[in-house]
Amino acid sequence: MAIAASDVKILRERTNAPMMDCKKALTEAGGDMEKAVEILLKQNKAIQDKKGGRETAEGRIAAFIDPEKKVGALVEMRCESAPVAKGEDFVKLANQLAKHVAFKNPATVEELLQQPFVEDESKTVNDRISEVIGLIRENMKPARFVRLEGTLGSYVHHDGSIGVLVQVEGGNANEQMLRDICMHITAKNPVAATRDDIPPERLEREKEIAKTQAASTGKPDNIVEKIAEGKMKTWFAEHVLLEQPFVKDDSKTVGQLLDSVGAKLVKFVRMKLGENE
């Protein structure tokens, strides 16, 4: 039977599948739009299953914040190749999943995949991923995500390799300030927000290093102790977020910047592509 071009266009708008695939699905379905949608879903799922074993060494970090609902998320989406990671369809998918995580709050990646998709609840998140796999013909999947609630800022590096969420409370920190702090975290990669947040084993290791270096100077014990304290102060300024000189104005620390608007840091999350492997 002849398939109208208008029906092919409608099916493509609904499924985002290639035009020829839409035409074939409509032909197989005898012109029945709903059957054609089902055919394409099954076809995409078959492609996803076939390519599911391929390595996903590339990808990007995506971020989403809703300042009114005070929710936000970071998602690490993986794919096979760098060109796909930069492509419009993959970038859009990653951003959609960050939005979905922020609004739907899944507990695990497995739960995320089975949830009704936030932008079209007639399909699951996995169905949406299958659509893009069917279009691009490359394996892709969410690797991990994090979700925060409150007053938030975000930043994703231009190549999608690093994303940051920061949460503050009180004061009047504006969107640009929080974005700048996220950019700072991207560049400086602090170990912790405050001294109290440093993992104990890491802190002890750094103290031992400082003591050893100070002792090697051959100075008297009281001087050695002061040298070690000075080295630790320098280490804190390099690795603790609130004590780091702010990258856009090193005359003040990040902590002083927040203090200037009466805001308090609650938490930050820095996610780098592939770092959980």
Backbone as CSV, one residue per row, in Angstrom:
resi,resn,N_x,N_y,N_z,CA_x,CA_y,CA_z,C_x,C_y,C_z
1,MET,0.838,-1.199,0.000,0.000,0.000,0.000,0.877,1.255,0.000
2,ALA,0.328,2.331,-0.534,1.071,3.586,-0.572,1.020,4.244,0.803
3,ILE,2.164,4.723,1.238,2.265,5.386,2.531,2.407,6.885,2.316
4,ALA,1.538,7.647,2.919,1.560,9.100,2.753,2.795,9.695,3.418
5,ALA,3.401,10.658,2.750,4.589,11.327,3.296,4.261,12.013,4.624
6,SER,3.030,12.488,4.744,2.632,13.165,5.987,2.639,12.194,7.164
7,ASP,2.252,10.917,6.915,2.267,9.919,7.985,3.700,9.579,8.387
8,VAL,4.568,9.503,7.387,5.987,9.240,7.681,6.545,10.364,8.554
9,LYS,6.187,11.592,8.219,6.656,12.750,8.976,6.143,12.696,10.415
10,ILE,4.873,12.347,10.578,4.292,12.248,11.926,5.008,11.179,12.746
11,LEU,5.261,10.026,12.125,5.928,8.937,12.829,7.347,9.325,13.209
12,ARG,8.026,10.021,12.323,9.385,10.463,12.645,9.372,11.441,13.817
13,GLU,8.399,12.340,13.849,8.305,13.296,14.943,8.022,12.594,16.269
14,ARG,7.269,11.497,16.211,6.940,10.762,17.428,8.090,9.900,17.931
15,THR,8.877,9.358,17.009,9.895,8.371,17.390,11.337,8.817,17.181
16,ASN,11.523,9.873,16.369,12.865,10.358,16.033,13.666,9.344,15.209
17,ALA,12.985,8.354,14.645,13.654,7.334,13.819,13.950,7.898,12.424
18,PRO,14.924,7.321,11.702,15.207,7.762,10.340,13.972,7.642,9.447
19,MET,13.876,8.513,8.447,12.700,8.551,7.581,12.432,7.205,6.906
20,MET,13.476,6.563,6.416,13.280,5.287,5.718,12.787,4.209,6.673
21,ASP,13.293,4.220,7.902,12.822,3.263,8.906,11.340,3.491,9.205
22,CYS,10.939,4.777,9.267,9.530,5.101,9.517,8.645,4.594,8.377
23,LYS,9.110,4.800,7.169,8.318,4.358,6.008,8.178,2.842,6.005
24,LYS,9.282,2.136,6.287,9.245,0.667,6.312,8.311,0.166,7.414
25,ALA,8.367,0.825,8.586,7.522,0.405,9.700,6.045,0.617,9.369
26,LEU,5.715,1.719,8.732,4.329,1.988,8.345,3.850,0.998,7.282
27,THR,4.745,0.667,6.374,4.392,-0.320,5.342,4.117,-1.676,5.980
28,GLU,5.003,-2.082,6.903,4.825,-3.361,7.579,3.550,-3.370,8.423
29,ALA,3.199,-2.202,8.981,2.016,-2.102,9.838,0.743,-1.845,9.057
30,GLY,0.843,-1.812,7.740,-0.339,-1.563,6.919,-0.908,-0.177,7.123
31,GLY,-0.043,0.771,7.466,-0.472,2.146,7.658,-0.958,2.462,9.059
32,ASP,-0.979,1.461,9.947,-1.435,1.684,11.326,-0.323,2.369,12.124
33,MET,-0.587,3.602,12.543,0.441,4.404,13.196,0.929,3.769,14.500
34,GLU,0.006,3.279,15.334,0.397,2.709,16.623,1.202,1.426,16.446
35,LYS,0.822,0.610,15.482,1.587,-0.608,15.205,2.986,-0.253,14.700
36,ALA,3.062,0.804,13.902,4.359,1.233,13.378,5.269,1.703,14.508
37,VAL,4.683,2.419,15.480,5.460,2.855,16.647,6.004,1.640,17.389
38,GLU,5.149,0.616,17.561,5.559,-0.601,18.261,6.660,-1.326,17.492
39,ILE,6.539,-1.359,16.187,7.570,-1.995,15.350,8.916,-1.306,15.537
40,LEU,8.897,0.017,15.539,10.143,0.764,15.705,10.730,0.577,17.101
41,LEU,9.867,0.509,18.117,10.353,0.269,19.476,11.057,-1.084,19.569
42,LYS,10.436,-2.105,18.974,11.039,-3.435,18.983,12.341,-3.447,18.189
43,GLN,12.339,-2.734,17.069,13.540,-2.664,16.238,14.676,-1.988,17.003
44,ASN,14.370,-0.881,17.677,15.396,-0.174,18.442,15.914,-1.021,19.602
45,LYS,14.995,-1.750,20.242,15.394,-2.624,21.351,16.333,-3.722,20.847
46,ALA,16.056,-4.258,19.661,16.914,-5.299,19.081,18.306,-4.746,18.788
47,ILE,18.335,-3.517,18.274,19.627,-2.878,17.997,20.377,-2.645,19.301
48,GLN,19.646,-2.191,20.332,20.258,-1.948,21.638,20.837,-3.236,22.219
49,ASP,20.074,-4.330,22.122,20.554,-5.616,22.639,21.792,-6.086,21.882
50,LYS,21.790,-5.870,20.579,22.913,-6.318,19.740,24.185,-5.546,20.052
51,LYS,24.037,-4.254,20.319,25.201,-3.412,20.540,25.553,-3.253,22.024
52,GLY,24.747,-3.875,22.896,24.913,-3.680,24.324,26.245,-4.129,24.895
53,GLY,26.921,-5.056,24.206,28.192,-5.542,24.705,29.381,-4.694,24.299
54,ARG,29.148,-3.719,23.442,30.256,-2.883,22.981,30.736,-1.946,24.093
55,GLU,32.021,-1.681,24.097,32.609,-0.824,25.114,32.144,0.617,24.949
56,THR,31.791,1.245,26.059,31.387,2.648,26.046,32.449,3.464,26.771
57,ALA,33.510,3.772,26.061,34.650,4.461,26.670,34.549,5.979,26.580
58,GLU,33.619,6.480,25.775,33.440,7.916,25.611,32.127,8.345,26.258
59,GLY,31.801,9.617,26.148,30.558,10.102,26.708,30.675,11.535,27.171
60,ARG,29.773,11.917,28.090,29.797,13.270,28.604,29.023,13.346,29.924
61,ILE,29.298,14.411,30.658,28.547,14.726,31.866,27.495,15.770,31.495
62,ALA,26.274,15.574,31.974,25.207,16.542,31.746,24.671,17.030,33.082
63,ALA,24.204,18.281,33.113,23.666,18.878,34.338,22.305,19.498,34.062
64,PHE,21.488,19.505,35.099,20.190,20.181,35.018,19.842,20.738,36.387
65,ILE,19.299,21.957,36.409,18.815,22.567,37.653,17.468,23.223,37.376
66,ASP,16.530,23.039,38.297,15.291,23.811,38.291,15.331,24.703,39.530
67,PRO,15.616,25.998,39.351,15.778,26.880,40.515,14.490,27.096,41.307
68,GLU,13.342,26.936,40.645,12.074,27.128,41.352,11.759,25.927,42.242
69,LYS,11.939,24.723,41.690,11.687,23.519,42.483,12.882,23.143,43.345
70,LYS,14.005,23.842,43.113,15.230,23.643,43.899,15.709,22.190,43.860
71,VAL,15.788,21.656,42.655,16.350,20.327,42.449,17.341,20.394,41.297
72,GLY,18.311,19.496,41.320,19.293,19.452,40.242,19.952,18.093,40.190
73,ALA,20.618,17.819,39.071,21.258,16.519,38.911,22.434,16.604,37.952
74,LEU,23.361,15.679,38.146,24.437,15.403,37.189,24.262,13.968,36.729
75,VAL,24.472,13.735,35.436,24.408,12.380,34.881,25.636,12.143,34.023
76,GLU,26.236,10.970,34.181,27.301,10.553,33.265,26.703,9.599,32.243
77,MET,26.658,10.040,30.987,26.185,9.207,29.880,27.380,8.722,29.086
78,ARG,27.369,7.432,28.760,28.496,6.847,28.037,28.080,6.418,26.635
79,CYS,29.033,6.474,25.720,28.832,6.011,24.347,30.153,5.441,23.850
80,GLU,30.181,5.042,22.589,31.368,4.365,22.068,32.437,5.306,21.533
81,SER,32.030,6.408,20.914,33.004,7.224,20.187,32.896,8.698,20.534
82,ALA,34.013,9.399,20.398,34.067,10.824,20.707,33.156,11.662,19.813
83,PRO,33.088,11.383,18.491,32.180,12.182,17.648,30.728,12.096,18.102
84,VAL,30.282,10.910,18.511,28.902,10.762,18.989,28.709,11.542,20.286
85,ALA,29.703,11.518,21.166,29.607,12.227,22.447,29.409,13.726,22.253
86,LYS,29.871,14.238,21.117,29.739,15.664,20.827,28.515,15.968,19.975
87,GLY,27.859,14.927,19.490,26.744,15.107,18.576,25.487,15.631,19.252
88,GLU,24.675,16.321,18.479,23.473,16.966,19.002,22.514,15.979,19.655
89,ASP,22.306,14.827,19.041,21.331,13.871,19.571,21.774,13.298,20.915
90,PHE,23.056,12.994,21.036,23.560,12.431,22.291,23.568,13.483,23.393
91,VAL,23.976,14.702,23.060,23.989,15.792,24.036,22.570,16.048,24.543
92,LYS,21.616,16.056,23.626,20.218,16.258,24.013,19.740,15.147,24.943
93,LEU,20.080,13.902,24.611,19.690,12.766,25.445,20.279,12.890,26.844
94,ALA,21.560,13.221,26.929,22.208,13.352,28.243,21.532,14.436,29.076
95,ASN,21.223,15.561,28.451,20.556,16.653,29.169,19.153,16.247,29.620
96,GLN,18.450,15.494,28.775,17.118,15.020,29.151,17.179,14.087,30.349
97,LEU,18.183,13.237,30.389,18.299,12.315,31.515,18.657,13.042,32.810
98,ALA,19.463,14.100,32.701,19.757,14.899,33.898,18.474,15.536,34.428
99,LYS,17.646,16.029,33.522,16.345,16.595,33.920,15.471,15.516,34.553
100,HIS,15.455,14.342,33.955,14.643,13.249,34.473,15.069,12.873,35.895
101,VAL,16.361,12.741,36.109,16.860,12.375,37.450,16.471,13.439,38.476
102,ALA,16.593,14.713,38.086,16.251,15.791,39.010,14.790,15.714,39.440
103,PHE,13.897,15.448,38.481,12.461,15.462,38.779,11.930,14.142,39.324
104,LYS,12.501,13.014,38.871,11.926,11.703,39.211,12.683,10.970,40.310
105,ASN,13.881,11.413,40.627,14.639,10.897,41.773,14.757,9.370,41.817
106,PRO,15.285,8.738,40.770,15.492,7.285,40.832,16.587,6.939,41.836
107,ALA,16.507,5.737,42.402,17.496,5.316,43.392,18.730,4.699,42.736
108,THR,18.540,4.049,41.593,19.630,3.357,40.913,19.504,3.566,39.405
109,VAL,20.566,3.217,38.687,20.519,3.274,37.224,19.445,2.335,36.702
110,GLU,19.336,1.157,37.313,18.330,0.176,36.879,16.919,0.737,37.029
111,GLU,16.660,1.403,38.145,15.343,2.020,38.349,15.118,3.157,37.362
112,LEU,16.151,3.936,37.125,16.068,5.027,36.147,15.602,4.523,34.792
113,LEU,16.193,3.433,34.321,15.877,2.918,32.987,14.420,2.490,32.850
114,GLN,13.809,2.063,33.942,12.444,1.544,33.887,11.383,2.604,34.169
115,GLN,11.802,3.787,34.613,10.824,4.826,34.926,10.198,5.417,33.663
116,PRO,8.929,5.837,33.728,8.336,6.586,32.617,9.154,7.851,32.358
117,PHE,9.481,8.080,31.116,10.356,9.178,30.724,9.697,10.519,31.020
118,VAL,10.420,11.424,31.654,9.857,12.671,32.160,9.221,13.527,31.065
119,GLU,9.741,13.456,29.837,9.209,14.302,28.767,8.152,13.599,27.922
120,ASP,7.952,12.310,28.152,6.919,11.562,27.434,6.671,10.268,28.197
121,GLU,5.694,10.271,29.075,5.491,9.137,29.969,4.855,7.933,29.275
122,SER,4.614,8.031,27.974,4.142,6.861,27.234,5.279,5.891,26.954
123,LYS,6.519,6.332,27.202,7.691,5.477,27.016,8.545,5.509,28.261
124,THR,9.398,4.505,28.406,10.331,4.490,29.525,11.614,5.220,29.145
125,VAL,12.449,5.463,30.141,13.754,6.061,29.862,14.548,5.151,28.931
126,ASN,14.468,3.842,29.163,15.192,2.912,28.297,14.676,2.983,26.864
127,ASP,13.367,3.172,26.692,12.815,3.348,25.346,13.423,4.576,24.681
128,ARG,13.547,5.650,25.442,14.117,6.882,24.892,15.574,6.664,24.485
129,ILE,16.330,5.953,25.314,17.722,5.648,24.968,17.764,4.764,23.722
130,SER,16.860,3.805,23.647,16.791,2.912,22.480,16.535,3.696,21.200
131,GLU,15.708,4.734,21.293,15.446,5.568,20.117,16.736,6.158,19.558
132,VAL,17.564,6.690,20.475,18.800,7.335,20.033,19.795,6.289,19.536
133,ILE,19.815,5.123,20.185,20.669,4.035,19.696,20.236,3.616,18.299
134,GLY,18.929,3.519,18.074,18.424,3.158,16.756,18.773,4.186,15.703
135,LEU,18.835,5.444,16.112,19.162,6.522,15.177,20.649,6.567,14.864
136,ILE,21.481,6.395,15.893,22.928,6.566,15.740,23.653,5.246,15.488
137,ARG,23.034,4.135,15.925,23.623,2.799,15.770,24.911,2.644,16.569
138,GLU,24.860,3.125,17.812,26.017,3.006,18.693,25.518,2.761,20.112
139,ASN,26.232,1.903,20.854,25.836,1.605,22.229,25.978,2.841,23.099
140,MET,25.026,3.037,23.996,25.088,4.145,24.947,24.265,3.798,26.177
141,LYS,24.673,4.355,27.317,23.981,4.033,28.566,24.361,5.025,29.651
142,PRO,23.473,5.227,30.633,23.848,6.035,31.785,24.750,5.221,32.706
143,ALA,25.837,5.819,33.159,26.771,5.111,34.035,26.497,5.402,35.511
144,ARG,26.127,6.632,35.837,25.872,7.015,37.227,25.217,8.398,37.233
145,PHE,24.709,8.761,38.375,24.106,10.085,38.510,24.113,10.500,39.969
146,VAL,23.903,11.794,40.200,23.741,12.320,41.555,22.667,13.398,41.501
147,ARG,21.906,13.506,42.588,20.813,14.473,42.654,20.917,15.247,43.954
148,LEU,20.719,16.573,43.888,20.738,17.419,45.070,19.477,18.275,45.121
149,GLU,19.115,18.689,46.324,17.981,19.587,46.528,18.453,20.816,47.295
150,GLY,17.911,21.971,46.956,18.260,23.200,47.651,18.641,24.296,46.669
151,THR,19.366,25.281,47.174,19.867,26.360,46.314,21.127,25.856,45.621
152,LEU,21.060,25.738,44.310,22.098,25.028,43.564,22.719,25.872,42.456
153,GLY,23.948,25.522,42.134,24.626,26.046,40.960,25.239,24.884,40.212
154,SER,25.485,25.066,38.913,26.066,23.985,38.124,26.993,24.539,37.053
155,TYR,27.848,23.669,36.575,28.732,23.995,35.453,29.177,22.694,34.807
156,VAL,29.166,22.661,33.474,29.714,21.537,32.720,30.785,22.082,31.796
157,HIS,31.969,21.492,31.853,33.073,21.920,30.996,32.661,21.819,29.534
158,HIS,33.245,22.658,28.699,32.790,22.783,27.305,32.794,21.464,26.539
159,ASP,33.691,20.532,26.896,33.756,19.254,26.191,32.945,18.166,26.892
160,GLY,32.251,18.528,27.966,31.421,17.556,28.683,32.193,16.584,29.554
161,SER,33.487,16.793,29.727,34.311,15.829,30.472,34.156,15.940,31.981
162,ILE,33.752,17.116,32.474,33.600,17.356,33.906,32.333,18.162,34.148
163,GLY,31.600,17.782,35.192,30.439,18.554,35.597,30.447,18.738,37.106
164,VAL,29.907,19.856,37.570,29.901,20.166,39.006,28.528,20.681,39.421
165,LEU,28.068,20.222,40.579,26.908,20.788,41.270,27.382,21.311,42.618
166,VAL,26.904,22.480,43.009,27.218,23.015,44.332,25.913,23.412,45.011
167,GLN,25.830,23.147,46.309,24.642,23.472,47.098,25.023,24.410,48.225
168,VAL,24.272,25.508,48.371,24.503,26.455,49.449,23.179,26.716,50.172
169,GLU,23.281,27.369,51.322,22.075,27.765,52.038,22.275,29.150,52.635
170,GLY,21.169,29.862,52.787,21.222,31.198,53.359,21.795,32.220,52.398
171,GLY,21.763,33.484,52.818,22.369,34.542,52.027,21.680,34.765,50.703
172,ASN,22.395,35.417,49.804,21.834,35.734,48.493,22.840,35.498,47.375
173,ALA,23.459,34.331,47.395,24.368,33.964,46.304,23.563,33.846,45.017
174,ASN,23.959,34.566,43.974,23.202,34.530,42.725,23.701,33.420,41.804
175,GLU,22.983,33.240,40.718,23.287,32.154,39.777,24.702,32.248,39.239
176,GLN,25.149,33.460,38.896,26.479,33.619,38.318,27.567,33.286,39.326
177,MET,27.384,33.698,40.581,28.380,33.378,41.605,28.505,31.874,41.800
178,LEU,27.370,31.192,41.858,27.401,29.736,42.054,28.019,29.039,40.839
179,ARG,27.737,29.554,39.663,28.364,28.993,38.459,29.877,29.201,38.507
180,ASP,30.304,30.388,38.939,31.742,30.667,39.034,32.421,29.739,40.043
181,ILE,31.735,29.461,41.153,32.296,28.534,42.144,32.395,27.135,41.553
182,CYS,31.397,26.741,40.768,31.462,25.435,40.097,32.615,25.379,39.103
183,MET,32.844,26.477,38.394,33.988,26.534,37.476,35.291,26.421,38.253
184,HIS,35.346,27.068,39.407,36.525,26.967,40.274,36.772,25.510,40.670
185,ILE,35.713,24.814,41.076,35.844,23.410,41.487,36.301,22.551,40.319
186,THR,35.797,22.853,39.124,36.229,22.135,37.926,37.733,22.270,37.725
187,ALA,38.235,23.478,37.881,39.651,23.751,37.621,40.564,23.275,38.748
188,LYS,40.142,23.460,40.002,41.032,23.231,41.141,40.855,21.864,41.810
189,ASN,39.779,21.176,41.519,39.551,19.805,42.007,39.856,19.649,43.489
190,PRO,39.145,20.364,44.361,39.409,20.243,45.806,39.134,18.835,46.323
191,VAL,39.895,18.453,47.340,39.710,17.145,47.971,38.430,17.123,48.801
192,ALA,38.127,18.249,49.440,36.970,18.326,50.344,36.509,19.766,50.446
193,ALA,35.286,19.954,50.974,34.740,21.294,51.151,35.407,22.001,52.326
194,THR,35.591,21.277,53.441,36.222,21.838,54.638,37.266,20.851,55.164
195,ARG,38.040,21.282,56.131,39.033,20.391,56.742,38.361,19.165,57.369
196,ASP,37.190,19.390,57.960,36.482,18.293,58.625,36.003,17.230,57.633
197,ASP,35.901,17.604,56.353,35.403,16.669,55.343,36.508,15.830,54.709
198,ILE,37.755,16.105,55.047,38.862,15.340,54.463,38.848,13.927,55.028
199,PRO,38.934,12.904,54.203,39.002,11.530,54.709,40.159,11.397,55.704
200,PRO,39.921,10.804,56.872,40.948,10.727,57.925,42.266,10.131,57.455
201,GLU,42.185,9.076,56.636,43.419,8.439,56.179,44.227,9.381,55.286
202,ARG,43.524,10.198,54.472,44.221,11.155,53.622,44.875,12.246,54.479
203,LEU,44.169,12.720,55.497,44.708,13.763,56.361,45.945,13.270,57.111
204,GLU,45.896,12.052,57.637,47.041,11.502,58.354,48.241,11.331,57.431
205,ARG,47.969,10.905,56.212,49.060,10.730,55.251,49.748,12.058,54.957
206,GLU,48.947,13.104,54.760,49.522,14.413,54.457,50.289,14.977,55.651
207,LYS,49.800,14.726,56.872,50.512,15.176,58.069,51.863,14.482,58.204
208,GLU,51.883,13.178,57.908,53.148,12.429,57.972,54.139,12.940,56.941
209,ILE,53.656,13.249,55.759,54.526,13.790,54.714,55.104,15.126,55.157
210,ALA,54.241,15.992,55.730,54.696,17.304,56.185,55.745,17.173,57.300
211,LYS,55.510,16.254,58.232,56.452,16.042,59.332,57.795,15.522,58.814
212,THR,57.740,14.586,57.888,58.974,14.015,57.322,59.783,15.084,56.598
213,GLN,59.081,15.897,55.797,59.777,16.959,55.064,60.364,17.990,56.023
214,ALA,59.628,18.310,57.072,60.117,19.290,58.042,61.322,18.753,58.808
215,ALA,61.263,17.468,59.162,62.362,16.862,59.916,63.649,16.819,59.107
216,SER,63.521,16.723,57.793,64.709,16.617,56.938,65.504,17.916,56.885
217,THR,64.935,19.000,57.424,65.662,20.277,57.421,66.762,20.313,58.475
218,GLY,66.689,19.397,59.467,67.687,19.366,60.529,67.524,20.455,61.576
219,LYS,66.397,21.161,61.556,66.143,22.231,62.521,65.758,21.643,63.885
220,PRO,65.790,22.459,64.934,65.341,22.002,66.271,63.875,21.581,66.217
221,ASP,63.485,20.740,67.178,62.146,20.160,67.175,61.042,21.211,67.138
222,ASN,61.221,22.292,67.936,60.160,23.313,67.956,60.020,24.009,66.605
223,ILE,61.106,24.165,65.889,61.072,24.780,64.552,60.479,23.797,63.541
224,VAL,60.881,22.524,63.700,60.345,21.489,62.810,58.826,21.442,62.896
225,GLU,58.307,21.551,64.111,56.851,21.515,64.304,56.168,22.673,63.582
226,LYS,56.772,23.869,63.675,56.196,25.032,63.000,56.279,24.894,61.477
227,ILE,57.377,24.310,61.001,57.517,24.098,59.556,56.436,23.134,59.068
228,ALA,56.205,22.064,59.831,55.182,21.084,59.465,53.794,21.724,59.452
229,GLU,53.534,22.579,60.453,52.246,23.277,60.500,52.079,24.193,59.289
230,GLY,53.158,24.857,58.910,53.109,25.736,57.739,52.846,24.968,56.452
231,LYS,53.471,23.789,56.361,53.254,22.963,55.164,51.808,22.486,55.092
232,MET,51.230,22.140,56.241,49.834,21.698,56.251,48.897,22.855,55.906
233,LYS,49.227,24.053,56.383,48.404,25.218,56.053,48.412,25.452,54.545
234,THR,49.579,25.293,53.952,49.687,25.443,52.501,48.888,24.354,51.787
235,TRP,48.965,23.129,52.313,48.236,22.018,51.694,46.725,22.257,51.778
236,PHE,46.245,22.738,52.912,44.808,23.034,53.062,44.377,24.094,52.047
237,ALA,45.199,25.102,51.862,44.862,26.186,50.933,44.827,25.695,49.491
238,GLU,45.529,24.617,49.225,45.553,24.070,47.866,44.447,23.047,47.622
239,HIS,43.967,22.387,48.686,43.084,21.241,48.495,41.706,21.332,49.158
240,VAL,41.505,22.286,50.060,40.205,22.436,50.731,39.451,23.593,50.074
241,LEU,38.272,23.322,49.565,37.545,24.296,48.752,37.413,25.658,49.419
242,LEU,36.921,25.709,50.654,36.663,26.994,51.289,37.935,27.778,51.584
243,GLU,39.079,27.099,51.569,40.352,27.765,51.841,41.144,28.063,50.576
244,GLN,40.666,27.576,49.435,41.368,27.832,48.178,41.158,29.274,47.714
245,PRO,42.216,29.932,47.237,42.033,31.251,46.623,41.100,31.119,45.412
246,PHE,40.118,31.986,45.329,39.123,31.931,44.266,39.788,32.203,42.917
247,VAL,39.507,31.379,41.927,40.226,31.471,40.651,40.013,32.801,39.931
248,LYS,38.867,33.444,40.135,38.587,34.697,39.422,39.017,35.928,40.219
249,ASP,39.428,35.711,41.476,39.924,36.811,42.304,40.682,36.197,43.482
250,ASP,41.984,35.967,43.294,42.745,35.246,44.310,43.088,36.093,45.534
251,SER,42.512,37.304,45.617,42.691,38.103,46.825,41.757,37.628,47.932
252,LYS,40.818,36.729,47.575,39.895,36.173,48.562,39.764,34.676,48.338
253,THR,39.394,33.973,49.407,39.152,32.539,49.278,37.702,32.298,48.862
254,VAL,37.398,31.061,48.493,36.024,30.709,48.160,35.129,30.907,49.381
255,GLY,35.655,30.564,50.565,34.902,30.764,51.792,34.581,32.229,52.034
256,GLN,35.554,33.098,51.787,35.329,34.531,51.963,34.325,35.060,50.946
257,LEU,34.358,34.527,49.753,33.396,34.925,48.715,31.974,34.616,49.169
258,LEU,31.761,33.412,49.689,30.436,33.040,50.177,30.040,33.866,51.399
259,ASP,30.994,34.104,52.283,30.712,34.916,53.470,30.240,36.316,53.081
260,SER,30.757,36.832,51.971,30.432,38.200,51.565,28.963,38.365,51.187
261,VAL,28.287,37.247,50.885,26.856,37.315,50.564,26.030,36.550,51.597
262,GLY,26.670,36.174,52.709,25.961,35.510,53.797,25.529,34.092,53.499
263,ALA,26.205,33.442,52.556,25.837,32.074,52.173,26.790,31.062,52.793
264,LYS,26.268,29.866,53.018,27.061,28.777,53.593,27.077,27.590,52.637
265,LEU,28.268,27.059,52.397,28.384,25.882,51.546,27.823,24.658,52.263
266,VAL,26.974,23.916,51.569,26.429,22.669,52.108,27.165,21.470,51.527
267,LYS,27.327,21.472,50.214,27.906,20.298,49.553,28.298,20.653,48.130
268,PHE,29.286,19.929,47.614,29.552,20.005,46.182,29.823,18.598,45.651
269,VAL,29.537,18.416,44.386,29.817,17.151,43.701,30.537,17.484,42.405
270,ARG,31.699,16.868,42.213,32.461,17.032,40.975,32.513,15.670,40.295
271,MET,31.972,15.584,39.094,31.900,14.322,38.367,32.745,14.423,37.087
272,LYS,33.702,13.522,36.979,34.577,13.486,35.799,34.308,12.217,35.008
273,LEU,34.240,12.354,33.717,33.952,11.223,32.834,34.937,10.086,33.064
274,GLY,34.417,8.911,33.391,35.235,7.716,33.514,35.967,7.545,34.823
275,GLU,35.818,8.481,35.762,36.627,8.411,36.976,36.186,7.316,37.926
276,ASN,34.984,6.750,37.721,34.498,5.701,38.621,34.936,4.311,38.191
277,GLU,35.771,4.230,37.165,36.199,2.921,36.659,37.386,2.406,37.456
